[in-house]
Amino acid sequence: MASTKQRIRRLVDQLESAYGSPRFIPRFEPLEELISCILSQHTADANSFPTFTRLRERFPEWEQIASLTHHELADVIRKAGLANQKAKSIIAVLKEIKNRFGDYTLEPLREMKMEDARKWLLSLPGVGPKTAAIVLCFSFGMPAIPVDTHVFRVSWRLGLIDKKIGESKAHGALEAAVPEDLAFRFHTALIQHGRQTCKAPKPNCEQCVVRRGCRFYRDHWPSSSKKVNISA
Protein backbone atom coordinates (compact mmCIF):
# COMPACT_ATOMS: atom_id res chain seq x y z
CA MET A 1 0.00 0.00 0.00
CA ALA A 2 1.40 3.38 -1.01
CA SER A 3 2.35 5.81 1.76
CA THR A 4 0.71 9.22 2.01
CA LYS A 5 3.82 10.90 0.60
CA GLN A 6 3.92 8.48 -2.34
CA ARG A 7 0.24 9.09 -2.98
CA ILE A 8 0.80 12.85 -2.95
CA ARG A 9 3.69 12.56 -5.42
CA ARG A 10 1.45 10.61 -7.77
CA LEU A 11 -1.38 13.10 -7.22
CA VAL A 12 0.81 16.09 -8.12
CA ASP A 13 2.10 14.30 -11.23
CA GLN A 14 -1.47 13.58 -12.35
CA LEU A 15 -2.65 17.14 -11.78
CA GLU A 16 0.37 18.62 -13.55
CA SER A 17 -0.31 16.34 -16.51
CA ALA A 18 -3.68 18.09 -16.76
CA TYR A 19 -2.76 21.69 -15.87
CA GLY A 20 0.97 21.95 -16.57
CA SER A 21 4.04 22.23 -14.35
CA PRO A 22 4.70 25.59 -12.66
CA ARG A 23 8.09 27.29 -12.47
CA PHE A 24 9.07 28.85 -9.17
CA ILE A 25 9.64 32.55 -9.88
CA PRO A 26 9.33 34.98 -6.93
CA ARG A 27 6.68 37.60 -7.73
CA PHE A 28 7.94 40.25 -5.34
CA GLU A 29 10.73 40.83 -2.89
CA PRO A 30 9.67 39.56 0.58
CA LEU A 31 8.33 42.80 2.08
CA GLU A 32 6.38 43.58 -1.08
CA GLU A 33 4.91 40.06 -0.93
CA LEU A 34 3.86 40.59 2.66
CA ILE A 35 2.16 43.94 2.06
CA SER A 36 0.53 42.62 -1.11
CA CYS A 37 -0.85 39.68 0.88
CA ILE A 38 -2.31 41.94 3.55
CA LEU A 39 -4.05 43.92 0.81
CA SER A 40 -5.40 40.71 -0.75
CA GLN A 41 -7.06 39.44 2.43
CA HIS A 42 -10.81 38.88 1.91
CA THR A 43 -10.79 40.34 -1.59
CA ALA A 44 -10.17 39.21 -5.16
CA ASP A 45 -6.74 39.46 -6.82
CA ALA A 46 -8.38 41.57 -9.51
CA ASN A 47 -8.91 44.26 -6.87
CA SER A 48 -5.86 43.82 -4.65
CA PHE A 49 -3.04 43.61 -7.22
CA PRO A 50 -3.95 46.83 -9.09
CA THR A 51 -4.31 48.55 -5.70
CA PHE A 52 -0.87 47.38 -4.66
CA THR A 53 0.62 48.58 -7.96
CA ARG A 54 -0.94 52.02 -7.52
CA LEU A 55 0.26 52.19 -3.92
CA ARG A 56 3.87 51.46 -4.87
CA GLU A 57 3.79 53.83 -7.83
CA ARG A 58 2.55 56.65 -5.62
CA PHE A 59 4.80 55.80 -2.64
CA PRO A 60 7.93 53.96 -3.88
CA GLU A 61 9.64 54.19 -0.48
CA TRP A 62 8.35 52.21 2.49
CA GLU A 63 9.13 55.14 4.77
CA GLN A 64 6.56 57.19 2.86
CA ILE A 65 3.83 54.63 3.51
CA ALA A 66 4.79 54.17 7.17
CA SER A 67 4.56 57.95 7.64
CA LEU A 68 0.96 58.16 6.40
CA THR A 69 -1.98 58.36 8.77
CA HIS A 70 -4.41 55.45 8.76
CA HIS A 71 -6.99 57.59 7.00
CA GLU A 72 -4.54 58.72 4.29
CA LEU A 73 -3.48 55.15 3.49
CA ALA A 74 -7.07 53.91 3.63
CA ASP A 75 -8.03 56.41 0.94
CA VAL A 76 -5.28 55.05 -1.35
CA ILE A 77 -6.15 51.36 -0.88
CA ARG A 78 -9.93 51.75 -0.74
CA LYS A 79 -10.58 49.49 -3.77
CA ALA A 80 -8.95 46.51 -2.03
CA GLY A 81 -11.75 46.46 0.56
CA LEU A 82 -11.57 46.65 4.36
CA ALA A 83 -9.39 49.71 3.80
CA ASN A 84 -9.37 51.06 7.36
CA GLN A 85 -8.43 47.71 8.89
CA LYS A 86 -5.75 46.98 6.28
CA ALA A 87 -4.27 50.47 6.51
CA LYS A 88 -3.78 50.07 10.26
CA SER A 89 -2.17 46.64 9.76
CA ILE A 90 0.18 47.81 6.98
CA ILE A 91 1.42 50.86 8.89
CA ALA A 92 1.86 48.83 12.10
CA VAL A 93 3.72 46.06 10.22
CA LEU A 94 6.11 48.47 8.54
CA LYS A 95 6.89 50.27 11.79
CA GLU A 96 7.42 46.97 13.63
CA ILE A 97 9.78 45.64 10.94
CA LYS A 98 11.80 48.86 10.99
CA ASN A 99 11.94 48.73 14.80
CA ARG A 100 13.15 45.12 14.87
CA PHE A 101 15.54 45.07 11.91
CA GLY A 102 16.49 48.73 11.63
CA ASP A 103 15.26 48.85 8.05
CA TYR A 104 12.24 48.03 5.90
CA THR A 105 13.31 44.51 4.97
CA LEU A 106 12.51 40.87 5.66
CA GLU A 107 15.83 39.55 4.38
CA PRO A 108 17.01 38.40 7.85
CA LEU A 109 14.26 35.76 7.72
CA ARG A 110 16.10 34.07 4.86
CA GLU A 111 18.72 32.81 7.31
CA MET A 112 16.18 31.46 9.79
CA LYS A 113 14.70 27.99 10.00
CA MET A 114 11.22 27.95 8.48
CA GLU A 115 9.36 27.55 11.78
CA ASP A 116 11.31 30.41 13.35
CA ALA A 117 10.59 32.61 10.34
CA ARG A 118 6.92 31.64 10.50
CA LYS A 119 6.65 32.54 14.19
CA TRP A 120 8.34 35.87 13.47
CA LEU A 121 5.85 36.69 10.72
CA LEU A 122 2.86 35.57 12.80
CA SER A 123 3.93 37.96 15.55
CA LEU A 124 3.23 40.91 13.21
CA PRO A 125 -0.15 42.71 13.30
CA GLY A 126 -2.66 41.39 10.78
CA VAL A 127 -0.51 38.41 9.68
CA GLY A 128 -2.15 34.99 9.86
CA PRO A 129 -1.07 31.47 8.81
CA LYS A 130 -1.96 31.89 5.13
CA THR A 131 -0.15 35.23 4.72
CA ALA A 132 2.93 33.89 6.54
CA ALA A 133 2.97 30.75 4.39
CA ILE A 134 2.69 32.76 1.16
CA VAL A 135 5.72 34.89 2.10
CA LEU A 136 7.75 31.84 3.14
CA CYS A 137 6.84 29.86 0.02
CA PHE A 138 6.78 32.50 -2.71
CA SER A 139 9.54 34.84 -1.52
CA PHE A 140 11.96 32.52 0.25
CA GLY A 141 11.29 29.19 -1.47
CA MET A 142 10.69 27.47 1.88
CA PRO A 143 8.48 24.33 1.99
CA ALA A 144 5.48 26.15 3.45
CA ILE A 145 2.06 25.40 1.93
CA PRO A 146 -0.35 28.33 1.71
CA VAL A 147 -3.87 27.03 2.28
CA ASP A 148 -6.56 29.05 0.56
CA THR A 149 -10.15 28.00 -0.03
CA HIS A 150 -9.20 25.91 -3.10
CA VAL A 151 -6.32 24.05 -1.46
CA PHE A 152 -8.42 23.34 1.63
CA ARG A 153 -11.45 22.14 -0.33
CA VAL A 154 -9.51 19.87 -2.67
CA SER A 155 -7.41 18.48 0.20
CA TRP A 156 -10.34 17.38 2.32
CA ARG A 157 -12.28 16.06 -0.66
CA LEU A 158 -9.31 13.93 -1.63
CA GLY A 159 -9.07 12.67 1.96
CA LEU A 160 -5.67 14.19 2.69
CA ILE A 161 -7.00 16.07 5.73
CA ASP A 162 -10.13 16.14 7.85
CA LYS A 163 -12.49 18.96 6.89
CA LYS A 164 -13.20 19.62 10.58
CA ILE A 165 -9.71 20.96 11.29
CA GLY A 166 -10.35 24.13 9.29
CA GLU A 167 -8.05 26.14 7.03
CA SER A 168 -5.78 27.45 9.78
CA LYS A 169 -4.75 24.03 11.13
CA ALA A 170 -4.62 22.61 7.60
CA HIS A 171 -1.29 24.38 7.04
CA GLY A 172 0.49 22.22 9.58
CA ALA A 173 -1.32 19.03 8.62
CA LEU A 174 -0.48 19.37 4.93
CA GLU A 175 3.12 20.41 5.54
CA ALA A 176 3.56 17.24 7.60
CA ALA A 177 2.11 15.10 4.81
CA VAL A 178 3.53 16.70 1.64
CA PRO A 179 7.20 16.04 0.73
CA GLU A 180 9.16 19.26 1.21
CA ASP A 181 10.36 19.38 -2.39
CA LEU A 182 6.73 19.32 -3.57
CA ALA A 183 5.32 22.12 -1.39
CA PHE A 184 5.16 24.80 -4.10
CA ARG A 185 3.99 22.40 -6.82
CA PHE A 186 1.34 20.87 -4.52
CA HIS A 187 -0.05 24.30 -3.65
CA THR A 188 -0.17 25.40 -7.29
CA ALA A 189 -1.63 22.12 -8.59
CA LEU A 190 -4.45 22.10 -6.03
CA ILE A 191 -5.35 25.72 -6.76
CA GLN A 192 -5.61 24.97 -10.49
CA HIS A 193 -7.68 21.86 -9.81
CA GLY A 194 -9.96 23.74 -7.44
CA ARG A 195 -10.54 26.56 -9.91
CA GLN A 196 -11.08 24.44 -13.00
CA THR A 197 -12.53 21.09 -11.89
CA CYS A 198 -13.02 20.53 -8.15
CA LYS A 199 -15.21 23.59 -7.78
CA ALA A 200 -17.52 24.64 -5.00
CA PRO A 201 -20.30 23.84 -4.68
CA LYS A 202 -20.36 21.34 -7.57
CA PRO A 203 -17.16 19.59 -8.67
CA ASN A 204 -16.95 18.22 -12.20
CA CYS A 205 -16.10 14.67 -11.14
CA GLU A 206 -16.60 13.23 -14.62
CA GLN A 207 -13.64 15.27 -15.90
CA CYS A 208 -11.42 14.79 -12.83
CA VAL A 209 -8.06 13.10 -13.49
CA VAL A 210 -7.65 12.02 -9.85
CA ARG A 211 -11.19 10.81 -9.10
CA ARG A 212 -10.17 7.15 -8.69
CA GLY A 213 -8.23 8.05 -5.56
CA CYS A 214 -10.69 10.64 -4.29
CA ARG A 215 -12.68 9.98 -1.12
CA PHE A 216 -15.34 12.52 -2.03
CA TYR A 217 -15.92 10.88 -5.42
CA ARG A 218 -16.05 7.44 -3.86
CA ASP A 219 -18.58 8.54 -1.24
CA HIS A 220 -20.84 10.47 -3.61
CA TRP A 221 -20.73 8.41 -6.79
CA PRO A 222 -21.95 4.86 -6.07
CA SER A 223 -20.93 2.35 -8.74
CA SER A 224 -24.58 1.67 -9.51
CA SER A 225 -25.34 5.32 -10.30
CA LYS A 226 -24.70 7.04 -13.62
CA LYS A 227 -25.14 10.55 -12.26
CA VAL A 228 -23.54 12.41 -9.39
CA ASN A 229 -25.62 13.67 -6.50
CA ILE A 230 -23.24 15.93 -4.61
CA SER A 231 -22.91 19.09 -2.58
CA ALA A 232 -19.89 20.92 -1.15
C-alpha positions in Angstrom: 0.0 0.0 0.0 1.4 3.4 -1.0 2.3 5.8 1.8 0.7 9.2 2.0 3.8 10.9 0.6 3.9 8.5 -2.3 0.2 9.1 -3.0 0.8 12.9 -2.9 3.7 12.6 -5.4 1.4 10.6 -7.8 -1.4 13.1 -7.2 0.8 16.1 -8.1 2.1 14.3 -11.2 -1.5 13.6 -12.4 -2.7 17.1 -11.8 0.4 18.6 -13.6 -0.3 16.3 -16.5 -3.7 18.1 -16.8 -2.8 21.7 -15.9 1.0 22.0 -16.6 4.0 22.2 -14.4 4.7 25.6 -12.7 8.1 27.3 -12.5 9.1 28.9 -9.2 9.6 32.6 -9.9 9.3 35.0 -6.9 6.7 37.6 -7.7 7.9 40.3 -5.3 10.7 40.8 -2.9 9.7 39.6 0.6 8.3 42.8 2.1 6.4 43.6 -1.1 4.9 40.1 -0.9 3.9 40.6 2.7 2.2 43.9 2.1 0.5 42.6 -1.1 -0.8 39.7 0.9 -2.3 41.9 3.5 -4.0 43.9 0.8 -5.4 40.7 -0.8 -7.1 39.4 2.4 -10.8 38.9 1.9 -10.8 40.3 -1.6 -10.2 39.2 -5.2 -6.7 39.5 -6.8 -8.4 41.6 -9.5 -8.9 44.3 -6.9 -5.9 43.8 -4.6 -3.0 43.6 -7.2 -3.9 46.8 -9.1 -4.3 48.6 -5.7 -0.9 47.4 -4.7 0.6 48.6 -8.0 -0.9 52.0 -7.5 0.3 52.2 -3.9 3.9 51.5 -4.9 3.8 53.8 -7.8 2.6 56.6 -5.6 4.8 55.8 -2.6 7.9 54.0 -3.9 9.6 54.2 -0.5 8.3 52.2 2.5 9.1 55.1 4.8 6.6 57.2 2.9 3.8 54.6 3.5 4.8 54.2 7.2 4.6 57.9 7.6 1.0 58.2 6.4 -2.0 58.4 8.8 -4.4 55.5 8.8 -7.0 57.6 7.0 -4.5 58.7 4.3 -3.5 55.2 3.5 -7.1 53.9 3.6 -8.0 56.4 0.9 -5.3 55.1 -1.3 -6.2 51.4 -0.9 -9.9 51.8 -0.7 -10.6 49.5 -3.8 -8.9 46.5 -2.0 -11.7 46.5 0.6 -11.6 46.7 4.4 -9.4 49.7 3.8 -9.4 51.1 7.4 -8.4 47.7 8.9 -5.8 47.0 6.3 -4.3 50.5 6.5 -3.8 50.1 10.3 -2.2 46.6 9.8 0.2 47.8 7.0 1.4 50.9 8.9 1.9 48.8 12.1 3.7 46.1 10.2 6.1 48.5 8.5 6.9 50.3 11.8 7.4 47.0 13.6 9.8 45.6 10.9 11.8 48.9 11.0 11.9 48.7 14.8 13.2 45.1 14.9 15.5 45.1 11.9 16.5 48.7 11.6 15.3 48.8 8.0 12.2 48.0 5.9 13.3 44.5 5.0 12.5 40.9 5.7 15.8 39.5 4.4 17.0 38.4 7.9 14.3 35.8 7.7 16.1 34.1 4.9 18.7 32.8 7.3 16.2 31.5 9.8 14.7 28.0 10.0 11.2 27.9 8.5 9.4 27.6 11.8 11.3 30.4 13.3 10.6 32.6 10.3 6.9 31.6 10.5 6.6 32.5 14.2 8.3 35.9 13.5 5.8 36.7 10.7 2.9 35.6 12.8 3.9 38.0 15.5 3.2 40.9 13.2 -0.1 42.7 13.3 -2.7 41.4 10.8 -0.5 38.4 9.7 -2.2 35.0 9.9 -1.1 31.5 8.8 -2.0 31.9 5.1 -0.2 35.2 4.7 2.9 33.9 6.5 3.0 30.7 4.4 2.7 32.8 1.2 5.7 34.9 2.1 7.7 31.8 3.1 6.8 29.9 0.0 6.8 32.5 -2.7 9.5 34.8 -1.5 12.0 32.5 0.2 11.3 29.2 -1.5 10.7 27.5 1.9 8.5 24.3 2.0 5.5 26.2 3.5 2.1 25.4 1.9 -0.3 28.3 1.7 -3.9 27.0 2.3 -6.6 29.1 0.6 -10.2 28.0 0.0 -9.2 25.9 -3.1 -6.3 24.1 -1.5 -8.4 23.3 1.6 -11.5 22.1 -0.3 -9.5 19.9 -2.7 -7.4 18.5 0.2 -10.3 17.4 2.3 -12.3 16.1 -0.7 -9.3 13.9 -1.6 -9.1 12.7 2.0 -5.7 14.2 2.7 -7.0 16.1 5.7 -10.1 16.1 7.8 -12.5 19.0 6.9 -13.2 19.6 10.6 -9.7 21.0 11.3 -10.3 24.1 9.3 -8.0 26.1 7.0 -5.8 27.5 9.8 -4.7 24.0 11.1 -4.6 22.6 7.6 -1.3 24.4 7.0 0.5 22.2 9.6 -1.3 19.0 8.6 -0.5 19.4 4.9 3.1 20.4 5.5 3.6 17.2 7.6 2.1 15.1 4.8 3.5 16.7 1.6 7.2 16.0 0.7 9.2 19.3 1.2 10.4 19.4 -2.4 6.7 19.3 -3.6 5.3 22.1 -1.4 5.2 24.8 -4.1 4.0 22.4 -6.8 1.3 20.9 -4.5 0.0 24.3 -3.6 -0.2 25.4 -7.3 -1.6 22.1 -8.6 -4.5 22.1 -6.0 -5.3 25.7 -6.8 -5.6 25.0 -10.5 -7.7 21.9 -9.8 -10.0 23.7 -7.4 -10.5 26.6 -9.9 -11.1 24.4 -13.0 -12.5 21.1 -11.9 -13.0 20.5 -8.2 -15.2 23.6 -7.8 -17.5 24.6 -5.0 -20.3 23.8 -4.7 -20.4 21.3 -7.6 -17.2 19.6 -8.7 -16.9 18.2 -12.2 -16.1 14.7 -11.1 -16.6 13.2 -14.6 -13.6 15.3 -15.9 -11.4 14.8 -12.8 -8.1 13.1 -13.5 -7.7 12.0 -9.8 -11.2 10.8 -9.1 -10.2 7.2 -8.7 -8.2 8.0 -5.6 -10.7 10.6 -4.3 -12.7 10.0 -1.1 -15.3 12.5 -2.0 -15.9 10.9 -5.4 -16.1 7.4 -3.9 -18.6 8.5 -1.2 -20.8 10.5 -3.6 -20.7 8.4 -6.8 -22.0 4.9 -6.1 -20.9 2.4 -8.7 -24.6 1.7 -9.5 -25.3 5.3 -10.3 -24.7 7.0 -13.6 -25.1 10.5 -12.3 -23.5 12.4 -9.4 -25.6 13.7 -6.5 -23.2 15.9 -4.6 -22.9 19.1 -2.6 -19.9 20.9 -1.1 
